[in-house]
Amino acid sequence: MNTRTTYDVLVAGEGFSGLCAAIFAARAGKRVLIITRGAGVLAIGGGSIDVLGTDTDGHALRSPFDGFASLPPRHPYSLVGEQTVHKALEAFLELCQEEGYPYVCSDKGNMRLITALGTTKPSYMVPRTLDMHGIEAAETIYAVGVEGLKDFSPKLVVEGLSDRSLCSGKKLIPLTLPSPFRLQRDLGTLDLARHLDSQEGIDWLVRELLAAIGPSSAGTSAVLIPPILGTRPDYIAHEAVERGIGMKACEIVALAPAVTGLRLYTMLTNLLRKYGVDVIEQAELTGSVVKDGRCEALLTCSGGRERHYAAKSFIIATGGVLGEGFKTTPDRAWEPIFNLDLPLVPCSPEWSQAELFPAAPLRHGFALLGPHVDSKLRPLAADGSPLCSNVAFIGKTLGGYDHATEKSGNGVALATAWFAALNA
């Protein structure tokens, strides 16, 4: 056994909720350690903060907060309270501003983002490159792809948008720009985004857009492009392209891996270093040491050697079933660090529905799965008492909500991360 130096806060998991919890705690002066097996899916995600897109009946919400009153008592937003959600969003905006990568938050509620399928999705807070405000003033909208770019069809975008109110009465034109690379090969958005990190890449995009559209369209047109405007968490490429073409340019939500998520991940990992958060990667947590209602340490095991990592408080952000934060067999589902049985088993008929996205109010049971927690997000023992007074579960490790159906994933992650860090 190897006992490590005691930290104020130990965060298990490096997804969006884990990163935010670690940063909030470290920013408040705590000594923080992250233990993670992997980086999670943040770096390939969309990068937007979806707070609540639909109500419990599946109807679209103008504002996410319009749906809070009807949420069930076990929903994470019900546990932490609406005021906590507002404060967490404000704290996140401060982080973005601090790092020179400000997000856009509309006081009118949810924004509609355009996707690569030509559909729209609701989101509450987005990077500037995804902000569609102002596009309604354009008479012509160009959906722009690049030769060889995989999983992106300008024609598909245009076909989907033709029935959307956002583009009603507008001329929609698909365009495909020539590849900036001499070798003929399949491209991903990351290839092009890396090219746009350079002035050469910016010049290429401006030149090809002007050649395809013409400068006479400036002021009356807008362009929709894949998420290729650089890999860094800044707006250098975005601003340079808009200046160069003289019109609004918007990135649209693409299939994973999406560069917009990489920018957010990079921003947050920069903040980890800034605030001195220690990180242990490629480490699987195997258990915990609990004594007299408090957790004393989390355990890892590698090469037959067990290590104990002590802390005053613990925040568990290891994810749900899909993130392998829970273990399952046909007759059991459990959280492995504290060996907590979960209130549903895979052989139950409620475990999953026949449809991938069933209509409300139906939900996949596994999407709602999570341990019972109290109002401080502390896991509860079988008798309803807090199992550990210094442990909080956050993000997808919590149950009681379906992030995919509700469009609430990053909102819940952020709110519970801020709440747990505040109480750590």
Backbone torsions as a table, in degrees:
resi	resn	phi	psi	omega
1	MET	NA	138.0	-180.0
2	ASN	-126.8	113.1	-178.7
3	THR	-93.2	126.7	-177.6
4	ARG	-94.8	170.0	178.0
5	THR	-59.9	140.4	-179.4
6	THR	-72.5	133.8	174.6
7	TYR	-105.6	160.3	172.2
8	ASP	-69.6	-44.8	-176.9
9	VAL	-135.5	132.0	172.3
10	LEU	-114.6	123.7	179.4
11	VAL	-106.6	126.5	177.0
12	ALA	-98.8	110.6	179.3
13	GLY	114.1	142.8	-176.0
14	GLU	-125.3	32.3	169.6
15	GLY	-79.3	-166.5	-176.9
16	PHE	-60.7	-45.4	-178.3
17	SER	-65.9	-42.0	-179.7
18	GLY	-65.4	-43.7	178.5
19	LEU	-62.0	-45.8	-179.1
20	CYS	-64.5	-42.2	179.2
21	ALA	-61.0	-43.7	-179.8
22	ALA	-63.2	-42.2	-178.8
23	ILE	-67.9	-45.0	179.7
24	PHE	-60.4	-42.4	-179.4
25	ALA	-67.5	-44.4	-179.3
26	ALA	-66.6	-36.8	178.7
27	ARG	-64.6	-25.6	177.8
28	ALA	-87.2	6.6	175.3
29	GLY	96.4	8.3	-179.1
30	LYS	-86.3	151.9	173.0
31	ARG	-88.9	121.3	-167.0
32	VAL	-124.3	140.4	173.7
33	LEU	-125.2	135.2	170.2
34	ILE	-107.9	132.1	170.4
35	ILE	-116.2	126.2	-175.2
36	THR	-144.3	145.5	175.0
37	ARG	-83.8	-32.4	179.7
38	GLY	-156.8	-178.5	-174.0
39	ALA	-88.1	-0.1	-178.2
40	GLY	72.4	-165.9	-175.2
41	VAL	-104.7	4.2	-176.6
42	LEU	-57.1	-43.4	-174.3
43	ALA	-66.9	-14.9	177.8
44	ILE	-113.8	6.4	-177.4
45	GLY	-86.6	-172.2	-174.1
46	GLY	-81.4	-19.3	176.6
47	GLY	81.1	-2.5	179.0
48	SER	-92.2	162.4	178.6
49	ILE	-108.6	97.2	178.0
50	ASP	-89.1	114.6	-176.9
51	VAL	-87.2	-55.7	175.3
52	LEU	-163.7	113.9	-175.9
53	GLY	-96.4	-26.9	-178.7
54	THR	-134.3	155.6	176.3
55	ASP	-85.7	-175.2	-175.2
56	THR	-67.8	-14.9	176.7
57	ASP	-97.9	3.5	178.0
58	GLY	87.1	8.0	-179.9
59	HIS	-85.2	141.3	-179.7
60	ALA	-64.1	140.7	-179.2
61	LEU	-104.3	132.6	174.7
62	ARG	-65.7	-45.3	174.7
63	SER	-123.9	138.8	179.2
64	PRO	-59.0	-30.7	-174.8
65	PHE	-76.7	-11.9	174.4
66	ASP	-67.1	-22.7	-176.4
67	GLY	-99.0	-1.6	-174.6
68	PHE	-65.8	-36.2	-174.4
69	ALA	-65.1	-26.0	-177.0
70	SER	-95.7	2.5	-179.6
71	LEU	-71.0	145.9	179.4
72	PRO	-67.5	157.7	-176.2
73	PRO	-59.0	-28.4	-176.7
74	ARG	-83.9	-9.8	179.5
75	HIS	-61.6	138.6	-179.3
76	PRO	-54.4	-36.6	177.6
77	TYR	-64.6	-35.9	177.6
78	SER	-67.4	-35.3	-178.4
79	LEU	-70.3	-44.1	-174.8
80	VAL	-90.6	-21.6	177.6
81	GLY	92.4	148.6	-176.8
82	GLU	-62.0	-36.6	-178.9
83	GLN	-62.2	-36.9	177.3
84	THR	-63.0	-40.4	179.0
85	VAL	-60.7	-45.7	178.5
86	HIS	-60.0	-44.7	-178.6
87	LYS	-66.3	-36.8	178.3
88	ALA	-65.4	-41.6	178.0
89	LEU	-63.8	-40.7	177.6
90	GLU	-63.7	-40.6	179.6
91	ALA	-65.0	-38.1	178.3
92	PHE	-66.6	-42.5	177.4
93	LEU	-60.0	-36.1	176.9
94	GLU	-64.0	-41.2	178.0
95	LEU	-61.7	-44.9	-179.3
96	CYS	-62.9	-43.4	179.0
97	GLN	-63.8	-40.8	-179.8
98	GLU	-60.1	-35.7	-177.3
99	GLU	-94.3	5.8	178.2
100	GLY	72.7	26.9	179.7
101	TYR	-135.0	61.6	-173.4
102	PRO	-64.4	141.2	174.5
103	TYR	-94.7	159.7	178.6
104	VAL	-101.9	130.7	178.0
105	CYS	-129.7	121.7	-176.3
106	SER	-89.4	132.1	176.5
107	ASP	-74.1	-6.0	178.1
108	LYS	-90.3	-1.9	176.6
109	GLY	108.5	-146.2	-176.7
110	ASN	-66.0	139.4	172.6
111	MET	-97.5	158.7	175.0
112	ARG	-104.4	119.8	177.2
113	LEU	-99.0	144.9	178.2
114	ILE	-90.9	137.2	-179.1
115	THR	-106.4	168.4	179.6
116	ALA	-67.3	-13.4	176.5
117	LEU	-90.5	1.0	-177.6
118	GLY	79.4	12.6	175.3
119	THR	-97.9	178.7	174.3
120	THR	-125.6	153.1	177.8
121	LYS	-135.7	148.3	-179.4
122	PRO	-83.8	142.5	173.1
123	SER	-151.5	154.8	-174.2
124	TYR	-101.0	-33.5	-174.6
125	MET	-142.0	126.1	-171.9
126	VAL	-139.8	157.6	169.8
127	PRO	-65.9	157.2	-175.5
128	ARG	-58.1	-31.9	-176.9
129	THR	-64.8	-24.9	-179.7
130	LEU	-94.4	-6.8	-174.6
131	ASP	-70.5	119.4	-177.3
132	MET	-91.5	0.9	179.4
133	HIS	-62.2	133.1	-179.2
134	GLY	100.3	-17.5	-178.7
135	ILE	-69.6	-21.1	179.8
136	GLU	-66.5	-19.6	-180.0
137	ALA	-79.8	-13.7	-177.8
138	ALA	-77.0	139.5	176.1
139	GLU	-85.5	-32.5	-179.6
140	THR	-127.7	135.5	178.1
141	ILE	-120.8	125.3	178.2
142	TYR	-102.2	126.1	171.3
143	ALA	-95.0	116.5	-167.5
144	VAL	-113.4	125.6	172.5
145	GLY	-114.8	-177.1	179.7
146	VAL	-132.0	138.6	179.9
147	GLU	-54.9	126.0	178.7
148	GLY	89.6	-5.2	-178.8
149	LEU	-74.5	123.6	-177.3
150	LYS	-77.1	151.3	170.8
151	ASP	58.5	31.4	177.6
152	PHE	-148.3	119.4	-179.4
153	SER	-124.8	112.3	176.6
154	PRO	-57.7	-36.0	179.1
155	LYS	-63.9	-39.3	178.2
156	LEU	-64.3	-40.7	177.8
157	VAL	-60.2	-47.5	-178.2
158	VAL	-64.6	-43.2	179.7
159	GLU	-61.0	-41.2	179.7
160	GLY	-69.5	-38.3	-176.4
161	LEU	-76.0	-17.3	-176.6
162	SER	-61.9	-23.7	179.4
163	ASP	-102.0	7.8	-176.2
164	ARG	-97.0	138.6	-179.5
165	SER	-62.5	-27.7	-179.9
166	LEU	-59.5	-30.8	-176.7
167	CYS	-113.2	18.3	-178.4
168	SER	-61.6	130.9	177.5
169	GLY	78.6	4.2	-178.1
170	LYS	-102.5	154.2	175.0
171	LYS	-86.7	124.5	-177.7
172	LEU	-111.2	124.9	-175.3
173	ILE	-129.8	123.6	174.7
174	PRO	-84.4	140.4	178.3
175	LEU	-135.3	146.9	172.9
176	THR	-126.4	118.5	-179.7
177	LEU	-85.2	151.0	175.2
178	PRO	-66.5	149.5	-179.8
179	SER	-66.1	144.5	176.7
180	PRO	-80.3	-4.6	-175.5
181	PHE	-106.1	140.3	-177.4
182	ARG	-71.0	-38.8	-179.6
183	LEU	-73.3	134.6	177.7
184	GLN	-79.7	115.9	-179.9
185	ARG	-158.6	162.0	174.3
186	ASP	-69.0	141.7	-179.9
187	LEU	-116.5	149.3	168.3
188	GLY	-111.0	166.3	178.7
189	THR	-61.7	-30.5	179.7
190	LEU	-66.2	-37.0	176.6
191	ASP	-58.3	-47.8	-178.4
192	LEU	-71.0	-36.0	178.8
193	ALA	-64.2	-39.3	176.2
194	ARG	-63.1	-38.2	177.0
195	HIS	-63.9	-38.0	-179.8
196	LEU	-75.2	-5.7	171.3
197	ASP	-70.2	-16.5	-177.3
198	SER	-106.3	158.6	176.0
199	GLN	-64.3	-33.6	177.3
200	GLU	-59.6	-42.4	179.3
201	GLY	-67.4	-41.3	177.9
202	ILE	-61.9	-44.6	179.7
203	ASP	-61.6	-39.4	178.1
204	TRP	-59.9	-48.5	-176.7
205	LEU	-65.4	-43.9	178.9
206	VAL	-61.5	-46.1	-178.0
207	ARG	-60.9	-46.6	-176.8
208	GLU	-71.2	-34.8	176.6
209	LEU	-65.7	-43.4	178.9
210	LEU	-65.3	-36.5	179.3
211	ALA	-67.5	-35.6	-177.1
212	ALA	-83.1	-34.3	-174.1
213	ILE	-101.9	-42.2	-177.4
214	GLY	94.6	139.6	-178.6
215	PRO	-65.3	-18.9	-178.7
216	SER	-66.9	-15.2	-179.8
217	SER	-81.7	-9.3	-177.0
218	ALA	-55.2	133.7	177.6
219	GLY	88.9	-19.6	-179.5
220	THR	-116.8	-1.7	-176.0
221	SER	-130.0	166.2	174.5
222	ALA	-142.7	154.6	179.0
223	VAL	-121.0	140.2	173.9
224	LEU	-109.2	123.6	-176.3
225	ILE	-128.8	158.3	174.8
226	PRO	-63.6	166.8	179.1
227	PRO	-73.9	84.0	-176.0
228	ILE	-127.4	8.0	-172.8
229	LEU	-83.7	57.8	176.1
230	GLY	89.3	157.7	-180.0
231	THR	-98.1	-15.6	-173.8
232	ARG	-84.6	153.1	176.7
233	PRO	-78.1	72.7	174.8
234	ASP	-154.7	179.0	-177.6
235	TYR	-118.8	26.4	-177.1
236	ILE	-62.7	-50.9	-179.0
237	ALA	-66.4	-41.7	-178.9
238	HIS	-59.8	-49.1	-177.9
239	GLU	-66.7	-38.0	-179.8
240	ALA	-66.7	-39.4	179.2
241	VAL	-67.1	-44.8	179.6
242	GLU	-62.8	-39.7	176.7
243	ARG	-63.8	-42.4	-175.2
244	GLY	-67.4	-34.6	-177.3
245	ILE	-99.6	-13.7	177.0
246	GLY	71.1	28.0	178.9
247	MET	-152.8	168.6	-178.7
248	LYS	-72.4	135.2	175.8
249	ALA	-124.2	127.7	-178.1
250	CYS	-124.5	134.7	169.4
251	GLU	-79.8	149.3	176.9
252	ILE	-114.1	160.4	-176.0
253	VAL	-72.8	119.5	-176.8
254	ALA	-107.7	167.9	175.1
255	LEU	-66.1	152.4	177.4
256	ALA	-66.3	147.8	-1.0
257	PRO	-78.1	133.5	-177.3
258	ALA	-109.8	133.4	-176.3
259	VAL	-67.0	-25.6	178.9
260	THR	-60.8	-36.1	175.9
261	GLY	-70.4	-36.2	177.8
262	LEU	-62.1	-40.3	178.7
263	ARG	-62.3	-43.6	178.6
264	LEU	-63.8	-44.0	178.4
265	TYR	-59.9	-43.5	179.4
266	THR	-62.7	-42.6	177.9
267	MET	-58.8	-45.6	-177.4
268	LEU	-69.4	-39.0	177.8
269	THR	-69.0	-30.7	172.5
270	ASN	-62.1	-40.0	178.9
271	LEU	-68.3	-34.2	175.0
272	LEU	-56.8	-47.7	-179.8
273	ARG	-65.7	-40.3	-178.5
274	LYS	-59.7	-39.9	-176.3
275	TYR	-98.9	12.3	171.0
276	GLY	70.6	31.2	177.4
277	VAL	-77.5	128.8	175.5
278	ASP	-83.1	143.1	-177.5
279	VAL	-131.6	129.1	171.9
280	ILE	-113.4	116.7	-176.1
281	GLU	-103.5	166.3	178.2
282	GLN	54.2	40.3	179.4
283	ALA	-125.6	124.7	179.6
284	GLU	-97.9	124.6	177.9
285	LEU	-76.3	131.0	-173.7
286	THR	-113.1	-12.6	-178.6
287	GLY	176.3	-168.0	-176.8
288	SER	-147.7	161.4	173.2
289	VAL	-111.6	113.6	-177.8
290	VAL	-118.6	131.0	-179.4
291	LYS	-144.5	128.7	176.4
292	ASP	52.8	44.5	175.1
293	GLY	75.7	14.8	177.7
294	ARG	-134.4	145.6	174.0
295	CYS	-86.0	129.8	179.5
296	GLU	-98.5	-30.5	-177.6
297	ALA	-164.1	157.2	168.8
298	LEU	-106.5	150.9	-173.5
299	LEU	-112.5	142.1	167.6
300	THR	-126.6	158.9	177.5
301	CYS	-140.1	125.5	179.7
302	SER	-144.2	128.7	179.6
303	GLY	61.6	30.2	-179.5
304	GLY	78.9	4.1	-178.5
305	ARG	-108.5	122.8	179.5
306	GLU	-90.7	135.6	178.1
307	ARG	-123.7	140.5	176.7
308	HIS	-109.0	131.9	177.0
309	TYR	-118.7	110.4	-175.2
310	ALA	-89.8	153.0	176.2
311	ALA	-161.5	165.7	176.1
312	LYS	-81.8	-34.3	179.4
313	SER	-137.6	153.4	-177.0
314	PHE	-131.3	135.4	177.6
315	ILE	-121.5	121.0	-174.3
316	ILE	-102.0	114.8	-177.7
317	ALA	-133.0	49.9	-173.4
318	THR	-89.6	-2.9	177.6
319	GLY	91.7	175.9	-178.7
320	GLY	-99.1	-145.6	-177.6
321	VAL	-62.1	-47.8	-176.2
322	LEU	-68.9	-29.2	177.2
323	GLY	-89.1	4.6	179.3
324	GLU	61.4	28.0	171.4
325	GLY	-78.3	-17.0	175.3
326	PHE	-115.6	153.4	175.3
327	LYS	-106.1	147.6	179.2
328	THR	-139.9	145.7	164.4
329	THR	-129.9	171.0	-178.3
330	PRO	-54.9	-29.1	-175.6
331	ASP	-116.0	13.2	180.0
332	ARG	-157.5	143.8	169.5
333	ALA	-131.1	134.0	-176.1
334	TRP	-152.6	157.9	173.8
335	GLU	-91.4	119.5	-166.8
336	PRO	-79.4	-25.2	-176.2
337	ILE	-67.2	-39.6	179.4
338	PHE	-111.3	5.6	178.4
339	ASN	55.2	47.7	-178.6
340	LEU	-93.1	122.9	173.7
341	ASP	-70.3	137.8	179.7
342	LEU	-99.1	153.3	-168.5
343	PRO	-79.3	24.2	177.8
344	LEU	-156.6	144.7	-179.9
345	VAL	-119.7	152.0	-175.6
346	PRO	-58.4	-26.6	-179.8
347	CYS	-79.9	-3.6	178.9
348	SER	-72.4	144.8	178.7
349	PRO	-64.5	-21.4	-180.0
350	GLU	-80.5	-6.5	-173.3
351	TRP	-59.3	-43.2	-180.0
352	SER	-150.3	156.7	177.5
353	GLN	-102.4	164.7	-178.9
354	ALA	-67.8	-32.9	-178.6
355	GLU	-92.7	147.6	178.9
356	LEU	-63.5	-44.5	177.8
357	PHE	-123.7	81.9	-177.7
358	PRO	-66.3	148.4	179.8
359	ALA	-68.0	144.1	177.0
360	ALA	-61.4	147.8	7.5
361	PRO	-91.3	11.6	177.8
362	LEU	-67.0	146.8	177.3
363	ARG	-143.2	151.3	169.5
364	HIS	-70.3	131.2	179.0
365	GLY	-61.3	-38.5	-177.6
366	PHE	-66.5	-26.5	179.0
367	ALA	-71.2	-25.7	-179.5
368	LEU	-94.5	-1.2	-171.0
369	LEU	-69.7	140.9	176.1
370	GLY	174.1	161.8	179.3
371	PRO	-70.8	154.5	173.1
372	HIS	-71.2	133.0	179.6
373	VAL	-130.3	162.9	176.8
374	ASP	-95.0	-170.0	-175.3
375	SER	-69.2	-10.3	174.5
376	LYS	-103.1	11.9	179.4
377	LEU	67.0	21.7	178.1
378	ARG	-84.9	134.9	179.8
379	PRO	-65.2	143.7	-177.0
380	LEU	-104.8	142.8	174.2
381	ALA	-76.8	175.6	-177.1
382	ALA	-59.4	-29.7	-179.1
383	ASP	-86.1	3.3	177.9
384	GLY	89.8	-0.2	177.8
385	SER	-89.0	154.6	178.0
386	PRO	-60.2	127.0	178.7
387	LEU	-67.5	-43.1	178.4
388	CYS	-140.2	123.5	-176.4
389	SER	-72.7	-14.6	-176.3
390	ASN	-115.2	25.7	179.2
391	VAL	-124.3	135.3	175.1
392	ALA	-129.4	138.9	174.8
393	PHE	-100.0	140.3	-177.5
394	ILE	-139.1	168.4	174.8
395	GLY	60.7	-141.5	-176.6
396	LYS	-72.5	-7.0	173.3
397	THR	-73.2	-15.9	173.7
398	LEU	-83.7	156.3	174.5
399	GLY	-106.5	-172.6	173.1
400	GLY	87.2	7.0	177.3
401	TYR	-150.7	153.0	-179.6
402	ASP	-115.8	94.8	-171.2
403	HIS	-62.6	-34.0	-177.7
404	ALA	-70.1	-43.9	-179.1
405	THR	-73.5	-40.7	-176.4
406	GLU	-78.5	-19.4	-169.6
407	LYS	58.7	58.4	-174.2
408	SER	-134.7	7.0	-168.9
409	GLY	-57.0	-59.1	-176.6
410	ASN	-71.3	-25.4	175.9
411	GLY	-66.4	-47.0	176.9
412	VAL	-63.1	-42.6	179.4
413	ALA	-57.8	-46.1	-177.2
414	LEU	-68.8	-45.8	-177.4
415	ALA	-64.3	-44.9	-178.5
416	THR	-72.3	-31.1	176.7
417	ALA	-64.8	-45.4	-179.8
418	TRP	-64.9	-42.7	-179.5
419	PHE	-62.3	-46.3	-178.7
420	ALA	-67.7	-40.9	178.8
421	ALA	-64.2	-37.9	179.6
422	LEU	-63.5	-36.6	-176.0
423	ASN	-90.6	-7.3	-175.8
424	ALA	-67.6	NA	NA
